[in-house]
Amino acid sequence: MEVILKTDIKGLGYKNDLVDVKPGYGRNYLIPQGFAVLATPSNKKILEENIKQAAHKADKIKKEAEAIAEKLEKVSLEIKAKIGESGKIFGKVTTLQLSDALAEKGIDVDRKKISISQPVTSAGDFEAEIDLHREVKTNVKFSVVAE
């Protein structure tokens, strides 16, 4: 079943992408939630027209994402956490904490765009990937230290 995505969906695609999904996933989740519409010929024509009109705006957004990526490569974050005697932290470092730490540095990134490849359960240096745009991804280094 072909659908046109209305929003970015992690692991599936970005807004205005034409994707193939299983019929049940499309009918029972994507379309009722408003995340996608059926890829009928008329909807495809509307999509093409929207892409033409949004080309200039998309270029501007991409340039902004590249500027933020440059800032992020220079930034190193320090996340404070309570650490036990064994060297492990209580709980784990989340994307929300990274988003808040970036906001303190003056860089506003939505926590949903941040992904940490491995669970951070101890002190040390780590890296997180930030998906700013469909063509702009960057890594940010952060260290977990005792509070």
C-alpha positions as CSV (number, residue, x, y, z in Angstrom):
1,M,0.0,0.0,0.0
2,E,1.5,3.4,-1.0
3,V,1.0,6.3,1.3
4,I,2.2,9.9,1.4
5,L,3.6,10.9,4.7
6,K,2.3,14.1,6.3
7,T,4.9,14.2,9.1
8,D,8.4,12.8,9.7
9,I,8.2,9.3,11.1
10,K,11.4,7.8,12.5
11,G,12.4,4.6,10.7
12,L,9.8,5.1,7.9
13,G,10.5,8.4,6.2
14,Y,10.2,12.2,6.1
15,K,7.3,14.5,5.4
16,N,6.1,14.4,1.7
17,D,7.8,11.0,1.1
18,L,6.0,8.4,-0.9
19,V,6.4,5.1,1.0
20,D,5.2,1.5,0.7
21,V,3.8,0.1,4.0
22,K,1.8,-2.9,4.9
23,P,-1.9,-2.4,4.4
24,G,-2.8,-2.9,8.1
25,Y,-0.2,-0.4,9.3
26,G,-1.4,2.2,6.8
27,R,-5.2,1.7,7.3
28,N,-5.1,1.2,11.1
29,Y,-2.4,3.5,12.3
30,L,-0.9,6.0,9.8
31,I,-4.1,7.3,8.1
32,P,-6.4,7.4,11.2
33,Q,-3.7,9.3,13.2
34,G,-3.3,11.8,10.4
35,F,0.4,10.8,9.7
36,A,-0.3,9.8,6.1
37,V,-2.8,9.9,3.2
38,L,-3.4,7.4,0.5
39,A,-1.2,7.8,-2.6
40,T,-4.0,8.2,-5.1
41,P,-3.3,9.9,-8.5
42,S,-4.9,13.2,-7.3
43,N,-2.9,13.2,-4.0
44,K,0.3,12.6,-6.0
45,K,-0.4,15.6,-8.1
46,I,-1.1,17.7,-5.0
47,L,2.2,16.4,-3.5
48,E,4.2,17.4,-6.7
49,E,2.7,20.9,-6.6
50,N,3.4,21.3,-2.9
51,I,7.0,20.2,-3.4
52,K,7.4,22.8,-6.2
53,Q,6.1,25.6,-4.1
54,A,8.1,24.6,-1.0
55,A,11.4,24.2,-2.8
56,H,12.6,27.7,-1.9
57,K,11.5,27.4,1.7
58,A,13.1,23.9,2.0
59,D,16.4,25.3,0.8
60,K,16.3,28.0,3.5
61,I,15.5,25.4,6.2
62,K,18.4,23.2,5.0
63,K,20.8,26.1,5.3
64,E,19.6,26.8,8.8
65,A,20.1,23.1,9.7
66,E,23.6,23.2,8.3
67,A,24.4,26.3,10.4
68,I,23.1,24.6,13.6
69,A,25.2,21.5,12.7
70,E,28.3,23.6,12.5
71,K,27.6,25.0,16.0
72,L,26.9,21.5,17.3
73,E,30.2,20.1,16.1
74,K,32.1,22.7,18.2
75,V,30.0,22.1,21.4
76,S,30.9,19.6,24.1
77,L,28.3,19.1,26.7
78,E,28.7,18.1,30.4
79,I,25.7,16.2,31.9
80,K,25.7,16.0,35.7
81,A,24.3,12.9,37.2
82,K,24.2,11.2,40.6
83,I,26.8,8.4,40.5
84,G,26.9,5.4,42.9
85,E,30.0,3.9,44.5
86,S,30.3,1.3,41.7
87,G,30.6,4.1,39.0
88,K,27.1,3.6,37.6
89,I,24.6,6.4,37.5
90,F,21.2,6.3,39.1
91,G,18.8,6.0,36.1
92,K,20.3,7.0,32.7
93,V,21.0,10.0,30.6
94,T,18.0,10.8,28.3
95,T,17.5,12.8,25.2
96,L,15.6,15.3,27.3
97,Q,18.7,16.1,29.4
98,L,20.7,16.5,26.2
99,S,18.1,18.8,24.7
100,D,18.1,20.9,27.9
101,A,21.9,21.1,28.0
102,L,21.9,22.3,24.4
103,A,19.3,24.9,25.2
104,E,21.5,26.2,28.0
105,K,24.3,26.7,25.3
106,G,21.8,28.6,23.1
107,I,21.1,25.8,20.6
108,D,17.4,24.8,20.4
109,V,17.0,21.2,19.3
110,D,13.9,19.1,19.8
111,R,14.6,16.0,21.9
112,K,12.8,13.8,19.4
113,K,15.6,14.6,16.9
114,I,18.3,13.3,19.2
115,S,19.2,9.6,19.4
116,I,21.7,7.9,21.7
117,S,23.0,4.7,20.2
118,Q,23.8,2.9,23.5
119,P,22.2,3.4,26.9
120,V,24.2,5.8,29.1
121,T,24.4,4.2,32.5
122,S,27.9,5.1,33.7
123,A,30.2,8.1,33.8
124,G,32.4,8.8,30.8
125,D,32.4,10.3,27.3
126,F,29.6,9.5,24.8
127,E,28.2,10.6,21.5
128,A,24.6,11.2,20.3
129,E,23.3,11.6,16.8
130,I,21.1,14.6,15.9
131,D,18.9,14.5,12.8
132,L,18.3,18.2,12.0
133,H,17.1,17.7,8.4
134,R,16.7,14.8,6.0
135,E,20.1,15.6,4.5
136,V,21.8,17.1,7.6
137,K,22.8,14.8,10.5
138,T,25.5,15.5,13.0
139,N,27.0,14.0,16.1
140,V,27.5,15.8,19.4
141,K,29.9,14.7,22.1
142,F,28.9,14.8,25.8
143,S,30.4,13.6,29.0
144,V,28.7,12.4,32.1
145,V,30.2,13.6,35.3
146,A,29.4,13.2,39.0
147,E,27.0,15.8,40.5
